[in-house]
């Protein structure tokens, strides 16, 4: 779905000009319009690249779930959140965020060192997205 400037600004302000997930303030440019429920893009093998011996996929421009390509299914997101979320559902995304500290502990000597010296403290609290806090605050007001 191609957004007009007006729609893009309306989407940006949906949760107070902040990323729906982490709550960081969105700049004028560089933020993404994220499909909350994945639309899914149809990919195909790039035949020109294949002819050169390179395996490459390219988007056809077609969508798997075209009925989900609506303004109501869009959230404003910072690039890091949107790229990490990818095609995850909200609950899958929440789980993946929660798992990050354990992954870092398992695979990063830097993380383990910083943790041993008290520079990092893992708090196994539930992952609550900004839009959930924003909505709760709006409903309480």
C-alpha positions in Angstrom: 0.0 0.0 0.0 1.4 3.3 -1.1 0.8 6.0 1.6 0.2 9.6 0.8 2.1 12.2 2.8 -1.0 12.9 4.9 -1.5 9.2 5.6 2.1 8.8 6.5 1.9 11.6 9.0 -1.3 10.2 10.4 0.3 6.8 10.8 3.4 8.4 12.5 1.2 10.1 15.0 -0.9 6.9 15.8 1.1 6.4 19.0 2.4 9.9 19.7 5.1 10.1 17.0 6.8 7.0 18.5 7.7 3.5 17.4 4.8 1.2 18.2 7.2 -1.4 19.6 10.1 0.2 21.5 8.6 3.7 21.9 11.6 5.6 20.5 10.8 9.0 19.0 10.4 8.7 15.2 12.4 11.1 13.0 11.0 12.8 9.9 12.5 10.1 7.7 13.8 6.6 8.1 10.9 5.1 10.0 8.8 2.3 8.5 5.1 1.5 8.1 5.0 -2.0 9.5 2.3 -4.5 8.6 1.2 -5.8 12.1 -0.1 -9.0 10.5 2.3 -10.0 7.8 1.3 -9.4 4.2 4.0 -11.6 2.8 5.7 -10.8 -0.5 5.9 -13.4 -3.2 9.5 -14.1 -4.2 11.0 -15.8 -7.3 14.4 -16.9 -8.4 16.2 -14.1 -10.3 16.9 -15.8 -13.6 19.5 -13.2 -14.8 21.5 -13.8 -11.6 21.0 -17.6 -11.9 22.4 -17.5 -15.5 25.6 -16.0 -13.9 25.7 -18.8 -11.4 24.4 -16.7 -8.5 21.4 -17.8 -6.4 19.2 -14.8 -5.7 15.6 -14.2 -4.9 13.6 -11.1 -6.0 10.2 -9.8 -5.0 7.6 -10.0 -7.7 5.5 -7.2 -6.3 2.6 -9.6 -5.6 1.4 -10.1 -2.0 0.4 -13.4 -0.4 -2.2 -11.8 1.9 -3.4 -8.8 -0.1 -6.4 -8.4 2.1 -4.1 -7.4 5.0 -2.5 -4.5 3.0 -4.7 -1.9 4.7 -4.0 1.3 6.7 -5.6 -0.3 9.8 -3.0 -3.1 9.7 -0.1 -0.6 9.8 1.9 0.6 12.8 4.7 3.2 12.8 8.0 1.5 13.6 11.7 2.4 13.8 13.8 0.6 11.3 15.6 -1.6 13.8 12.2 -2.9 15.3 10.6 -3.4 11.9 13.6 -5.2 10.5 13.9 -7.4 13.5 10.2 -8.1 13.6 10.1 -9.2 9.9 7.1 -11.5 9.5 6.7 -12.4 13.1 3.3 -12.1 14.7 3.2 -9.8 17.8 3.5 -12.7 20.2 6.4 -14.3 18.2 8.1 -10.9 18.1 7.6 -10.5 21.9 9.1 -14.0 22.4 12.1 -13.2 20.2 12.8 -10.0 22.1 12.6 -11.8 25.4 15.1 -14.4 24.2 17.7 -11.9 23.2 19.5 -11.7 26.6 19.9 -15.4 26.7 21.2 -15.5 23.2 23.7 -12.8 24.0 24.8 -14.6 27.1 25.3 -17.8 25.2 27.1 -16.4 22.2 28.8 -13.2 23.2 31.9 -13.1 25.4 31.5 -9.3 25.6 28.0 -9.7 27.1 29.2 -12.3 29.6 32.1 -10.1 30.6 29.9 -7.0 31.0 27.4 -9.0 33.0 30.1 -10.4 35.3 31.4 -6.9 36.0 27.9 -5.6 36.7 27.7 -3.4 33.6 24.6 -5.4 32.3 21.8 -6.7 34.5 19.2 -8.9 32.8 15.7 -8.4 34.1 13.4 -11.1 33.0 10.4 -8.9 32.9 7.6 -9.3 30.4 8.0 -7.5 27.0 5.4 -4.8 26.8 5.2 -2.9 23.5 4.9 0.9 23.4 1.5 0.8 21.7 0.1 -1.3 24.6 1.3 1.2 27.2 0.1 4.1 25.0 -3.4 2.6 24.6 -3.7 1.8 28.3 -2.7 5.4 29.2 -5.2 6.8 26.7 -8.0 4.6 28.0 -7.2 5.6 31.6 -7.4 9.3 30.8 
